[in-house]
Amino acid sequence: MDAKTGLFYVFAAVLLFAAFRVITARNPVHAALYLVLAFFQAAAIWILLKAEFLAITLVLVYVGAVMVLFLFVVMMLDINMDGVRKGFWTHFPLAGTVGAIIALEMSYVLMGGFREPPKGASLPLGPSQIAAQVSNTKELGKMLYSEYLYPLEIAAVILLVAIIAAIALTLRERKDSKHINPSDQVRVKPGDRVRLVKMKAVVADYAASVAITTGTPVEEKK
């Protein structure tokens, strides 16, 4: 067994362990962290398969954006897991049935993919027969900017609109909440904030001040 095969088994074992802990971890934050670990292991396996673009995309999009956002949301919401676990056994039969069907389908596909082809069948070109200087990232870039240029530009415009809309939503002023206008703060002068007033000292009667505060009449002194 060469080093590449050994690394594949190591990454695959860690990936299976992380995926198992995602569904068995009691803390949602720990489950999200195990999912991040699973993504990194899958990216490492893709690098071993010389699919660098898929590996980098997985790390940047899922780990760098989606999972970090999901992790922050889970930590800020502080979900009560006791209430979530109450309905676990209620949905367990349906979830178990769906999971078993998916497992059977994947097993059938995997077992069918490793079967030996019949004799005399024409085989597709393997990775060893492809030129070494050809990069899948380069070929994917050529295809995106030649055959799929317009769909790529449309997707870029949609993402740009989503970014602008998210920024515009944060700029809306609600009437029931206080907000700060930075331009008004910059233009303000110290003299407009505090005004010093010189006045004579007045010694007020304690009883009169209490009466004014409480609204009770003051008895006149005889």
SEMAR-899610 format. One record per atom (N, C-alpha, C): residue number from 1; residue in three letters; atom name; z negated, y negated, x. Coordinates in steps of 0.05 Angstrom, whole numbers, plus 5000, padded with zeros to 4 digits. Each point is the difference from the previous one (the first is absolute). Example, Ala and Ser with C-alpha at 12.3 -4.5 7.8 and 13.67 -1.06 7.14 Angstrom:
2
1, Ala, N, 4844, 5114, 5264
1, Ala, CA, 5000, 4976, 4982
1, Ala, C, 5000, 4976, 5018
2, Ser, N, 5014, 4979, 4993
2, Ser, CA, 4999, 4976, 5016
2, Ser, C, 4986, 4978, 4985
//
This chain:
222
1, Met, N, 5000, 5024, 5017
1, Met, CA, 5000, 4976, 4983
1, Met, C, 5000, 4975, 5018
2, Asp, N, 5020, 4983, 4995
2, Asp, CA, 5001, 4976, 5016
2, Asp, C, 4981, 4978, 4990
3, Ala, N, 5000, 4977, 5014
3, Ala, CA, 4982, 4978, 4993
3, Ala, C, 5007, 4988, 4973
4, Lys, N, 5025, 4998, 4994
4, Lys, CA, 5009, 4988, 4975
4, Lys, C, 4990, 5016, 4976
5, Thr, N, 5003, 5026, 5002
5, Thr, CA, 4990, 5018, 4979
5, Thr, C, 4970, 4998, 4997
6, Gly, N, 4986, 4999, 5023
6, Gly, CA, 4971, 4997, 4998
6, Gly, C, 4991, 4974, 4987
7, Leu, N, 5014, 4978, 5007
7, Leu, CA, 4993, 4975, 4987
7, Leu, C, 5006, 5001, 4970
8, Phe, N, 5022, 5013, 4993
8, Phe, CA, 5006, 5002, 4971
8, Phe, C, 4978, 5015, 4985
9, Tyr, N, 4990, 5021, 5011
9, Tyr, CA, 4978, 5015, 4987
9, Tyr, C, 4974, 4983, 4998
10, Val, N, 4995, 4985, 5021
10, Val, CA, 4976, 4983, 5000
10, Val, C, 5003, 4978, 4978
11, Phe, N, 5022, 4986, 5000
11, Phe, CA, 5004, 4979, 4980
11, Phe, C, 5001, 5012, 4972
12, Ala, N, 5012, 5023, 4996
12, Ala, CA, 5001, 5012, 4974
12, Ala, C, 4972, 5009, 4990
13, Ala, N, 4984, 5010, 5019
13, Ala, CA, 4973, 5008, 4992
13, Ala, C, 4983, 4976, 4992
14, Val, N, 5001, 4979, 5015
14, Val, CA, 4986, 4975, 4993
14, Val, C, 5010, 4988, 4974
15, Leu, N, 5026, 5002, 4996
15, Leu, CA, 5012, 4990, 4975
15, Leu, C, 4989, 5015, 4976
16, Leu, N, 5000, 5027, 5002
16, Leu, CA, 4989, 5016, 4978
16, Leu, C, 4971, 4994, 4995
17, Phe, N, 4984, 4998, 5021
17, Phe, CA, 4972, 4993, 4997
17, Phe, C, 4996, 4973, 4987
18, Ala, N, 5015, 4980, 5009
18, Ala, CA, 4997, 4973, 4988
18, Ala, C, 5009, 5000, 4970
19, Ala, N, 5022, 5015, 4994
19, Ala, CA, 5009, 5001, 4972
19, Ala, C, 4979, 5014, 4982
20, Phe, N, 4987, 5021, 5011
20, Phe, CA, 4979, 5013, 4985
20, Phe, C, 4976, 4982, 4995
21, Arg, N, 4993, 4985, 5021
21, Arg, CA, 4977, 4982, 4997
21, Arg, C, 5006, 4976, 4981
22, Val, N, 5025, 4993, 4997
22, Val, CA, 5007, 4979, 4981
22, Val, C, 4992, 5007, 4972
23, Ile, N, 5004, 5025, 4992
23, Ile, CA, 4994, 5008, 4973
23, Ile, C, 4971, 5011, 4997
24, Thr, N, 4986, 5004, 5021
24, Thr, CA, 4973, 5011, 4998
24, Thr, C, 4978, 4979, 5008
25, Ala, N, 5008, 4978, 5012
25, Ala, CA, 4980, 4980, 5009
25, Ala, C, 4988, 4987, 4975
26, Arg, N, 4974, 4997, 5000
26, Arg, CA, 4986, 4987, 4977
26, Arg, C, 5002, 4970, 5001
27, Asn, N, 5001, 4989, 5023
27, Asn, CA, 5002, 4971, 5003
27, Asn, C, 5030, 4991, 5000
28, Pro, N, 5008, 4982, 4982
28, Pro, CA, 5028, 4992, 5000
28, Pro, C, 5009, 4986, 5025
29, Val, N, 4982, 4986, 5014
29, Val, CA, 5008, 4988, 5025
29, Val, C, 5006, 5021, 5021
30, His, N, 4983, 5021, 5002
30, His, CA, 5005, 5021, 5019
30, His, C, 5027, 5015, 4993
31, Ala, N, 5005, 5003, 4974
31, Ala, CA, 5025, 5013, 4992
31, Ala, C, 5024, 4983, 5009
32, Ala, N, 4998, 4974, 4997
32, Ala, CA, 5022, 4982, 5009
32, Ala, C, 5004, 5002, 5031
33, Leu, N, 4978, 5001, 5014
33, Leu, CA, 5002, 5002, 5030
33, Leu, C, 5012, 5027, 5008
34, Tyr, N, 4993, 5022, 4986
34, Tyr, CA, 5013, 5026, 5005
34, Tyr, C, 5029, 4999, 4994
35, Leu, N, 5008, 4985, 4979
35, Leu, CA, 5029, 4998, 4994
35, Leu, C, 5014, 4984, 5022
36, Val, N, 4988, 4980, 5011
36, Val, CA, 5012, 4986, 5023
36, Val, C, 5003, 5019, 5024
37, Leu, N, 4980, 5017, 5005
37, Leu, CA, 5003, 5020, 5021
37, Leu, C, 5023, 5019, 4994
38, Ala, N, 5003, 5008, 4975
38, Ala, CA, 5022, 5018, 4993
38, Ala, C, 5027, 4987, 5005
39, Phe, N, 5002, 4974, 4994
39, Phe, CA, 5025, 4986, 5005
39, Phe, C, 5007, 4999, 5029
40, Phe, N, 4980, 4995, 5017
40, Phe, CA, 5004, 4999, 5029
40, Phe, C, 5010, 5027, 5010
41, Gln, N, 4988, 5022, 4991
41, Gln, CA, 5008, 5026, 5009
41, Gln, C, 5028, 5007, 4991
42, Ala, N, 5007, 4992, 4975
42, Ala, CA, 5028, 5004, 4991
42, Ala, C, 5020, 4984, 5016
43, Ala, N, 4992, 4975, 5008
43, Ala, CA, 5017, 4984, 5017
43, Ala, C, 5004, 5013, 5027
44, Ala, N, 4978, 5012, 5011
44, Ala, CA, 5003, 5013, 5026
44, Ala, C, 5018, 5024, 4998
45, Ile, N, 4999, 5015, 4978
45, Ile, CA, 5018, 5023, 4997
45, Ile, C, 5029, 4991, 4998
46, Trp, N, 5005, 4978, 4986
46, Trp, CA, 5027, 4989, 4998
46, Trp, C, 5010, 4991, 5028
47, Ile, N, 4982, 4989, 5016
47, Ile, CA, 5009, 4993, 5027
47, Ile, C, 5008, 5024, 5016
48, Leu, N, 4985, 5022, 4997
48, Leu, CA, 5007, 5025, 5013
48, Leu, C, 5028, 5010, 4991
49, Leu, N, 5006, 4995, 4974
49, Leu, CA, 5026, 5008, 4990
49, Leu, C, 5022, 4979, 5005
50, Lys, N, 4994, 4980, 5017
50, Lys, CA, 5019, 4979, 5008
50, Lys, C, 5009, 4983, 4976
51, Ala, N, 4982, 4996, 4981
51, Ala, CA, 5005, 4982, 4977
51, Ala, C, 4982, 4976, 5003
52, Glu, N, 5007, 4984, 5021
52, Glu, CA, 4982, 4977, 5007
52, Glu, C, 4999, 4979, 4978
53, Phe, N, 5023, 4996, 4986
53, Phe, CA, 5000, 4979, 4980
53, Phe, C, 4982, 5007, 4977
54, Leu, N, 5000, 5025, 4991
54, Leu, CA, 4982, 5009, 4978
54, Leu, C, 4971, 4997, 5009
55, Ala, N, 4994, 5007, 5025
55, Ala, CA, 4973, 4998, 5009
55, Ala, C, 4990, 4971, 5001
56, Ile, N, 5016, 4983, 5010
56, Ile, CA, 4992, 4971, 5002
56, Ile, C, 4998, 4988, 4972
57, Thr, N, 5018, 5008, 4982
57, Thr, CA, 4999, 4990, 4972
57, Thr, C, 4975, 5009, 4986
58, Leu, N, 4993, 5025, 5004
58, Leu, CA, 4976, 5011, 4988
58, Leu, C, 4975, 4985, 5009
59, Val, N, 4998, 4995, 5026
59, Val, CA, 4976, 4986, 5010
59, Val, C, 5000, 4971, 4991
60, Leu, N, 5022, 4986, 5001
60, Leu, CA, 5001, 4972, 4993
60, Leu, C, 4996, 4995, 4970
61, Val, N, 5014, 5016, 4984
61, Val, CA, 5000, 4995, 4971
61, Val, C, 4975, 5012, 4987
62, Tyr, N, 4995, 5025, 5004
62, Tyr, CA, 4978, 5013, 4986
62, Tyr, C, 4973, 4995, 5013
63, Val, N, 4998, 5003, 5026
63, Val, CA, 4974, 4995, 5013
63, Val, C, 4995, 4970, 5003
64, Gly, N, 5020, 4985, 5009
64, Gly, CA, 4995, 4972, 5006
64, Gly, C, 4998, 4982, 4975
65, Ala, N, 5012, 5009, 4978
65, Ala, CA, 5001, 4982, 4976
65, Ala, C, 4986, 5013, 4976
66, Val, N, 5010, 5023, 4991
66, Val, CA, 4991, 5011, 4975
66, Val, C, 4971, 5010, 5003
67, Met, N, 4994, 5016, 5021
67, Met, CA, 4974, 5012, 5002
67, Met, C, 4979, 4979, 5007
68, Val, N, 5007, 4980, 5016
68, Val, CA, 4980, 4979, 5007
68, Val, C, 4994, 4984, 4974
69, Leu, N, 5020, 4994, 4984
69, Leu, CA, 4995, 4987, 4975
69, Leu, C, 4983, 5017, 4981
70, Phe, N, 5007, 5025, 4998
70, Phe, CA, 4984, 5019, 4983
70, Phe, C, 4971, 5002, 5010
71, Leu, N, 4996, 5000, 5026
71, Leu, CA, 4974, 5003, 5011
71, Leu, C, 4983, 4975, 4993
72, Phe, N, 5012, 4976, 5003
72, Phe, CA, 4986, 4976, 4994
72, Phe, C, 4993, 4998, 4970
73, Val, N, 5019, 5009, 4983
73, Val, CA, 4995, 5000, 4971
73, Val, C, 4977, 5018, 4993
74, Val, N, 5000, 5024, 5011
74, Val, CA, 4978, 5019, 4995
74, Val, C, 4973, 4990, 5009
75, Met, N, 5000, 4987, 5024
75, Met, CA, 4975, 4989, 5010
75, Met, C, 4990, 4976, 4984
76, Met, N, 5018, 4984, 4990
76, Met, CA, 4992, 4977, 4984
76, Met, C, 4992, 5007, 4972
77, Leu, N, 5013, 5020, 4987
77, Leu, CA, 4993, 5007, 4973
77, Leu, C, 4974, 5015, 4998
78, Asp, N, 4992, 5014, 5021
78, Asp, CA, 4975, 5016, 5001
78, Asp, C, 4999, 5018, 4975
79, Ile, N, 5019, 5019, 5000
79, Ile, CA, 5003, 5018, 4977
79, Ile, C, 4976, 5019, 4998
80, Asn, N, 4990, 5003, 4975
80, Asn, CA, 4978, 5018, 4995
80, Asn, C, 5012, 5029, 4998
81, Met, N, 4995, 5016, 5020
81, Met, CA, 5012, 5026, 5001
81, Met, C, 4986, 5019, 4980
82, Asp, N, 4975, 4995, 4993
82, Asp, CA, 4987, 5017, 4980
82, Asp, C, 5014, 5000, 4974
83, Gly, N, 5010, 4977, 4991
83, Gly, CA, 5015, 4999, 4975
83, Gly, C, 5027, 5013, 5003
84, Val, N, 5012, 4999, 5023
84, Val, CA, 5027, 5012, 5004
84, Val, C, 4997, 5030, 5000
85, Arg, N, 4979, 5011, 5012
85, Arg, CA, 4996, 5029, 5001
85, Arg, C, 4994, 5013, 4974
86, Lys, N, 4992, 4984, 4980
86, Lys, CA, 4992, 5012, 4974
86, Lys, C, 5024, 5014, 4987
87, Gly, N, 5024, 4989, 5003
87, Gly, CA, 5023, 5012, 4987
87, Gly, C, 5016, 5019, 5018
88, Phe, N, 4988, 5008, 5023
88, Phe, CA, 5014, 5017, 5019
88, Phe, C, 5007, 5027, 4988
89, Trp, N, 4980, 5014, 4989
89, Trp, CA, 5004, 5027, 4990
89, Trp, C, 5016, 4999, 4974
90, Thr, N, 5001, 4978, 4987
90, Thr, CA, 5017, 4998, 4975
90, Thr, C, 5029, 5002, 5007
91, His, N, 5009, 4987, 5021
91, His, CA, 5028, 5000, 5008
91, His, C, 5007, 5021, 5021
92, Phe, N, 4980, 5016, 5008
92, Phe, CA, 5004, 5019, 5021
92, Phe, C, 5021, 5022, 4993
93, Pro, N, 4999, 5012, 4976
93, Pro, CA, 5020, 5021, 4993
93, Pro, C, 5029, 4990, 5001
94, Leu, N, 5005, 4976, 4989
94, Leu, CA, 5027, 4989, 5001
94, Leu, C, 5008, 4994, 5028
95, Ala, N, 4982, 4987, 5015
95, Ala, CA, 5007, 4993, 5028
95, Ala, C, 5004, 5025, 5017
96, Gly, N, 4984, 5021, 4995
96, Gly, CA, 5003, 5025, 5015
96, Gly, C, 5026, 5014, 4994
97, Thr, N, 5008, 4999, 4975
97, Thr, CA, 5026, 5012, 4992
97, Thr, C, 5024, 4986, 5013
98, Val, N, 4999, 4973, 4999
98, Val, CA, 5022, 4984, 5012
98, Val, C, 5000, 5005, 5030
99, Gly, N, 4977, 5001, 5013
99, Gly, CA, 4999, 5004, 5029
99, Gly, C, 5010, 5028, 5007
100, Ala, N, 4994, 5020, 4984
100, Ala, CA, 5010, 5027, 5006
100, Ala, C, 5030, 5002, 4997
101, Ile, N, 5011, 4986, 4980
101, Ile, CA, 5029, 5000, 4997
101, Ile, C, 5014, 4987, 5023
102, Ile, N, 4989, 4977, 5009
102, Ile, CA, 5011, 4986, 5024
102, Ile, C, 4998, 5018, 5025
103, Ala, N, 4978, 5013, 5003
103, Ala, CA, 4996, 5018, 5023
103, Ala, C, 5020, 5023, 5000
104, Leu, N, 5005, 5011, 4977
104, Leu, CA, 5020, 5022, 4998
104, Leu, C, 5028, 4990, 5006
105, Glu, N, 5007, 4976, 4990
105, Glu, CA, 5026, 4989, 5005
105, Glu, C, 5004, 4995, 5030
106, Met, N, 4980, 4988, 5013
106, Met, CA, 5002, 4995, 5029
106, Met, C, 5001, 5026, 5016
107, Ser, N, 4985, 5020, 4991
107, Ser, CA, 5001, 5026, 5014
107, Ser, C, 5028, 5013, 4998
108, Tyr, N, 5011, 4998, 4976
108, Tyr, CA, 5027, 5011, 4996
108, Tyr, C, 5021, 4986, 5017
109, Val, N, 4998, 4973, 5002
109, Val, CA, 5019, 4985, 5016
109, Val, C, 4996, 5006, 5030
110, Leu, N, 4975, 5001, 5009
110, Leu, CA, 4996, 5006, 5028
110, Leu, C, 5008, 5028, 5008
111, Met, N, 4994, 5019, 4983
111, Met, CA, 5007, 5028, 5006
111, Met, C, 5031, 5003, 4999
112, Gly, N, 5013, 4986, 4982
112, Gly, CA, 5029, 5001, 4999
112, Gly, C, 5013, 4987, 5024
113, Gly, N, 4987, 4979, 5011
113, Gly, CA, 5012, 4986, 5022
113, Gly, C, 4999, 5016, 5026
114, Phe, N, 4981, 5018, 5003
114, Phe, CA, 4997, 5015, 5024
114, Phe, C, 5013, 5028, 4999
115, Arg, N, 5015, 5005, 4979
115, Arg, CA, 5014, 5026, 4998
115, Arg, C, 5024, 5000, 5019
116, Glu, N, 5007, 5023, 5009
116, Glu, CA, 5023, 5003, 5017
116, Glu, C, 5025, 4999, 4983
117, Pro, N, 5020, 4985, 5009
117, Pro, CA, 5025, 4998, 4985
117, Pro, C, 5016, 5026, 5001
118, Pro, N, 5016, 5006, 4980
118, Pro, CA, 5016, 5024, 5001
118, Pro, C, 5020, 5000, 5023
119, Lys, N, 5008, 5024, 5008
119, Lys, CA, 5018, 5002, 5022
119, Lys, C, 5028, 4989, 4993
120, Gly, N, 5011, 4986, 5019
120, Gly, CA, 5026, 4987, 4996
120, Gly, C, 4999, 4973, 4987
121, Ala, N, 4976, 4990, 4993
121, Ala, CA, 4998, 4974, 4988
121, Ala, C, 5002, 4978, 5021
122, Ser, N, 5013, 4978, 4993
122, Ser, CA, 5003, 4978, 5019
122, Ser, C, 4974, 4984, 5000
123, Leu, N, 4990, 4994, 5024
123, Leu, CA, 4975, 4985, 5003
123, Leu, C, 5006, 4971, 5006
124, Pro, N, 4984, 4982, 4990
124, Pro, CA, 5003, 4972, 5008
124, Pro, C, 4992, 4995, 5028
125, Leu, N, 5008, 4977, 5011
125, Leu, CA, 4994, 4994, 5027
125, Leu, C, 4970, 4995, 5003
126, Gly, N, 4988, 5011, 5021
126, Gly, CA, 4972, 4997, 5005
126, Gly, C, 4995, 4975, 5017
127, Pro, N, 4974, 4994, 5003
127, Pro, CA, 4994, 4976, 5016
127, Pro, C, 5009, 5002, 5029
128, Ser, N, 5001, 5024, 5011
128, Ser, CA, 5009, 5003, 5028
128, Ser, C, 5030, 4995, 5003
129, Gln, N, 5015, 5002, 4978
129, Gln, CA, 5029, 4996, 5002
129, Gln, C, 5008, 4971, 4995
130, Ile, N, 4981, 4984, 4992
130, Ile, CA, 5005, 4971, 4996
130, Ile, C, 4997, 4986, 5027
131, Ala, N, 5017, 4980, 5004
131, Ala, CA, 4999, 4985, 5025
131, Ala, C, 4972, 4987, 5004
132, Ala, N, 4990, 5002, 5025
132, Ala, CA, 4973, 4990, 5006
132, Ala, C, 4999, 4970, 4998
133, Gln, N, 5022, 4986, 5005
133, Gln, CA, 4999, 4971, 5000
133, Gln, C, 5000, 4988, 4972
134, Val, N, 5004, 5016, 4979
134, Val, CA, 5000, 4990, 4973
134, Val, C, 4972, 4997, 4990
135, Ser, N, 4993, 4976, 4991
135, Ser, CA, 4973, 4994, 4990
135, Ser, C, 5001, 4999, 4969
136, Asn, N, 4981, 5013, 4987
136, Asn, CA, 5000, 4999, 4971
136, Asn, C, 4994, 4972, 4989
137, Thr, N, 4983, 4985, 5015
137, Thr, CA, 4994, 4972, 4992
137, Thr, C, 5025, 4983, 5002
138, Lys, N, 5016, 5004, 5021
138, Lys, CA, 5025, 4985, 5003
138, Lys, C, 5020, 5007, 4978
139, Glu, N, 5003, 5025, 4994
139, Glu, CA, 5018, 5009, 4980
139, Glu, C, 4991, 4990, 4972
140, Leu, N, 4974, 5000, 4995
140, Leu, CA, 4990, 4990, 4975
140, Leu, C, 5004, 4970, 4997
141, Gly, N, 4997, 4985, 5022
141, Gly, CA, 5005, 4972, 4999
141, Gly, C, 5030, 4994, 4995
142, Lys, N, 5017, 5015, 5012
142, Lys, CA, 5029, 4996, 4995
142, Lys, C, 5007, 5005, 4971
143, Met, N, 4988, 5021, 4989
143, Met, CA, 5005, 5007, 4972
143, Met, C, 4989, 4979, 4981
144, Leu, N, 4976, 4989, 5006
144, Leu, CA, 4988, 4980, 4982
144, Leu, C, 5016, 4975, 5000
145, Tyr, N, 5010, 4991, 5023
145, Tyr, CA, 5014, 4975, 5002
145, Tyr, C, 5030, 5002, 4998
146, Ser, N, 5010, 5023, 4992
146, Ser, CA, 5028, 5003, 4995
146, Ser, C, 5005, 5010, 4972
147, Glu, N, 4991, 5024, 4994
147, Glu, CA, 5006, 5012, 4973
147, Glu, C, 4980, 4989, 4979
148, Tyr, N, 4976, 4995, 5008
148, Tyr, CA, 4979, 4991, 4981
148, Tyr, C, 4991, 4972, 5005
149, Leu, N, 5018, 4982, 5008
149, Leu, CA, 4992, 4973, 5007
149, Leu, C, 4991, 4985, 4975
150, Tyr, N, 5015, 5001, 4978
150, Tyr, CA, 4993, 4985, 4976
150, Tyr, C, 4974, 5011, 4987
151, Pro, N, 4996, 5026, 4997
151, Pro, CA, 4974, 5009, 4990
151, Pro, C, 4977, 4991, 5018
152, Leu, N, 5004, 5000, 5026
152, Leu, CA, 4979, 4991, 5018
152, Leu, C, 4994, 4970, 4996
153, Glu, N, 5020, 4984, 4997
153, Glu, CA, 4996, 4971, 4995
153, Glu, C, 4986, 4996, 4973
154, Ile, N, 5008, 5015, 4980
154, Ile, CA, 4987, 4997, 4973
154, Ile, C, 4970, 5007, 5002
155, Ala, N, 4994, 5022, 5015
155, Ala, CA, 4972, 5008, 5003
155, Ala, C, 4984, 4978, 5015
156, Ala, N, 5013, 4988, 5020
156, Ala, CA, 4987, 4979, 5015
156, Ala, C, 4994, 4975, 4983
157, Val, N, 5019, 4993, 4982
157, Val, CA, 4996, 4978, 4982
157, Val, C, 4978, 5006, 4980
158, Ile, N, 4999, 5024, 4990
158, Ile, CA, 4978, 5008, 4981
158, Ile, C, 4973, 4998, 5014
159, Leu, N, 4998, 5009, 5024
159, Leu, CA, 4975, 4998, 5015
159, Leu, C, 4992, 4971, 5005
160, Leu, N, 5020, 4984, 5006
160, Leu, CA, 4995, 4971, 5005
160, Leu, C, 4989, 4987, 4974
161, Val, N, 5013, 5007, 4978
161, Val, CA, 4990, 4989, 4974
161, Val, C, 4972, 5009, 4994
162, Ala, N, 4993, 5025, 5006
162, Ala, CA, 4973, 5010, 4996
162, Ala, C, 4980, 4985, 5017
163, Ile, N, 5007, 4994, 5025
163, Ile, CA, 4982, 4985, 5018
163, Ile, C, 4996, 4972, 4989
164, Ile, N, 5022, 4987, 4992
164, Ile, CA, 4997, 4972, 4990
164, Ile, C, 4984, 5000, 4974
165, Ala, N, 5004, 5020, 4983
165, Ala, CA, 4985, 5001, 4975
165, Ala, C, 4970, 5005, 5005
166, Ala, N, 4993, 5016, 5020
166, Ala, CA, 4972, 5005, 5006
166, Ala, C, 4987, 4974, 5010
167, Ile, N, 5015, 4985, 5017
167, Ile, CA, 4989, 4974, 5010
167, Ile, C, 4998, 4980, 4977
168, Ala, N, 5019, 5000, 4981
168, Ala, CA, 4999, 4981, 4978
168, Ala, C, 4977, 5006, 4981
169, Leu, N, 4993, 5025, 4997
169, Leu, CA, 4978, 5007, 4983
169, Leu, C, 4973, 4990, 5011
170, Thr, N, 4998, 4998, 5026
170, Thr, CA, 4975, 4990, 5012
170, Thr, C, 4998, 4970, 4998
171, Leu, N, 5022, 4986, 4995
171, Leu, CA, 5000, 4971, 5000
171, Leu, C, 4995, 4989, 4972
172, Arg, N, 4998, 5017, 4980
172, Arg, CA, 4995, 4990, 4973
172, Arg, C, 4971, 4990, 4997
173, Glu, N, 4997, 4977, 4987
173, Glu, CA, 4973, 4989, 4996
173, Glu, C, 4990, 5007, 4973
174, Arg, N, 4977, 5012, 5000
174, Arg, CA, 4987, 5007, 4974
174, Arg, C, 4981, 4978, 4992
175, Lys, N, 4999, 4995, 4973
175, Lys, CA, 4983, 4978, 4990
175, Lys, C, 4971, 5007, 5002
176, Asp, N, 4993, 5025, 4998
176, Asp, CA, 4972, 5008, 4999
176, Asp, C, 4989, 5006, 5028
177, Ser, N, 5014, 4993, 5021
177, Ser, CA, 4990, 5005, 5027
177, Ser, C, 5005, 4975, 5017
178, Lys, N, 4982, 4996, 5019
178, Lys, CA, 5003, 4977, 5018
178, Lys, C, 5019, 5006, 5022
179, His, N, 5015, 4980, 5009
179, His, CA, 5019, 5004, 5022
179, His, C, 4998, 4975, 5018
180, Ile, N, 5010, 5004, 5024
180, Ile, CA, 5000, 4979, 5020
180, Ile, C, 5028, 4992, 5007
181, Asn, N, 5004, 4974, 5001
181, Asn, CA, 5026, 4989, 5008
181, Asn, C, 4998, 4990, 5029
182, Pro, N, 5011, 5014, 5019
182, Pro, CA, 4997, 4992, 5028
182, Pro, C, 5011, 4972, 5006
183, Ser, N, 5022, 4992, 4986
183, Ser, CA, 5011, 4974, 5006
183, Ser, C, 4981, 4978, 4992
184, Asp, N, 4986, 5003, 4977
184, Asp, CA, 4980, 4980, 4992
184, Asp, C, 4977, 4999, 5019
185, Gln, N, 4992, 5023, 5011
185, Gln, CA, 4978, 5000, 5020
185, Gln, C, 5008, 4986, 5025
186, Val, N, 5025, 5002, 5008
186, Val, CA, 5009, 4987, 5025
186, Val, C, 5001, 4970, 4996
187, Arg, N, 5009, 4991, 4977
187, Arg, CA, 5004, 4971, 4995
187, Arg, C, 4974, 4985, 4993
188, Val, N, 4978, 5014, 4995
188, Val, CA, 4976, 4987, 4992
188, Val, C, 4987, 4985, 5023
189, Lys, N, 4987, 4977, 4994
189, Lys, CA, 4986, 4984, 5020
189, Lys, C, 4970, 5003, 4998
190, Pro, N, 4987, 4997, 5022
190, Pro, CA, 4970, 5004, 4999
190, Pro, C, 4987, 4980, 4981
191, Gly, N, 5011, 4976, 4998
191, Gly, CA, 4988, 4980, 4982
191, Gly, C, 5002, 5007, 4971
192, Asp, N, 5020, 5016, 4993
192, Asp, CA, 5003, 5008, 4972
192, Asp, C, 4982, 5023, 4991
193, Arg, N, 4989, 5013, 5020
193, Arg, CA, 4982, 5023, 4993
193, Arg, C, 4971, 4991, 4995
194, Val, N, 4989, 4983, 5017
194, Val, CA, 4972, 4991, 4997
194, Val, C, 4999, 4970, 4999
195, Arg, N, 4986, 4989, 4982
195, Arg, CA, 4996, 4971, 4997
195, Arg, C, 4970, 4994, 5002
196, Leu, N, 4993, 4984, 5019
196, Leu, CA, 4972, 4992, 5004
196, Leu, C, 4994, 4975, 4983
197, Val, N, 4979, 5002, 4984
197, Val, CA, 4992, 4978, 4982
197, Val, C, 4972, 4991, 5009
198, Lys, N, 4998, 4974, 5005
198, Lys, CA, 4974, 4988, 5007
198, Lys, C, 4986, 4990, 4975
199, Met, N, 4976, 5009, 4994
199, Met, CA, 4985, 4992, 4977
199, Met, C, 4971, 4998, 5007
200, Lys, N, 4986, 4984, 4983
200, Lys, CA, 4971, 4996, 5005
200, Lys, C, 4985, 5025, 4991
201, Ala, N, 4978, 5005, 5014
201, Ala, CA, 4983, 5023, 4993
201, Ala, C, 4984, 4993, 4975
202, Val, N, 4999, 5019, 4982
202, Val, CA, 4986, 4996, 4975
202, Val, C, 4979, 5022, 4998
203, Val, N, 4975, 4993, 4995
203, Val, CA, 4978, 5019, 4996
203, Val, C, 4998, 5005, 4971
204, Ala, N, 5008, 5023, 4991
204, Ala, CA, 4999, 5007, 4972
204, Ala, C, 4974, 5013, 4992
205, Asp, N, 4993, 4995, 4975
205, Asp, CA, 4975, 5013, 4990
205, Asp, C, 5006, 5030, 4997
206, Tyr, N, 4981, 5017, 5008
206, Tyr, CA, 5003, 5029, 4999
206, Tyr, C, 5002, 5009, 4971
207, Ala, N, 4984, 4989, 4983
207, Ala, CA, 5000, 5008, 4971
207, Ala, C, 5027, 4992, 4987
208, Ala, N, 5009, 4976, 5007
208, Ala, CA, 5026, 4991, 4989
208, Ala, C, 5023, 5018, 5009
209, Ser, N, 5000, 5008, 5025
209, Ser, CA, 5021, 5017, 5010
209, Ser, C, 4999, 5027, 4987
210, Val, N, 4976, 5011, 4996
210, Val, CA, 4998, 5026, 4986
210, Val, C, 5009, 4998, 4971
211, Ala, N, 4994, 4977, 4987
211, Ala, CA, 5008, 4996, 4973
211, Ala, C, 5030, 4998, 4997
212, Ile, N, 5012, 4986, 5019
212, Ile, CA, 5029, 4998, 5000
212, Ile, C, 5014, 5027, 5004
213, Thr, N, 4988, 5016, 5018
213, Thr, CA, 5011, 5026, 5006
213, Thr, C, 4998, 5019, 4977
214, Thr, N, 4976, 5001, 4987
214, Thr, CA, 4994, 5019, 4979
214, Thr, C, 5007, 4990, 4972
215, Gly, N, 5003, 4973, 4998
215, Gly, CA, 5007, 4988, 4974
215, Gly, C, 4976, 4996, 4982
216, Thr, N, 4975, 5000, 5011
216, Thr, CA, 4976, 4996, 4984
216, Thr, C, 4992, 4971, 5001
217, Pro, N, 4989, 4989, 4979
217, Pro, CA, 4992, 4972, 5000
217, Pro, C, 4976, 4995, 5018
218, Val, N, 4998, 4976, 5011
218, Val, CA, 4978, 4993, 5018
218, Val, C, 4979, 4985, 4984
219, Glu, N, 4975, 5008, 5004
219, Glu, CA, 4978, 4987, 4986
219, Glu, C, 4994, 4974, 5014
220, Glu, N, 4997, 4978, 4985
220, Glu, CA, 4994, 4974, 5011
220, Glu, C, 4971, 4999, 5008
221, Lys, N, 4995, 4988, 5023
221, Lys, CA, 4973, 4997, 5010
221, Lys, C, 4986, 4977, 4985
222, Lys, N, 4975, 5005, 4992
222, Lys, CA, 4984, 4980, 4986
222, Lys, C, 4985, 4983, 5020
//
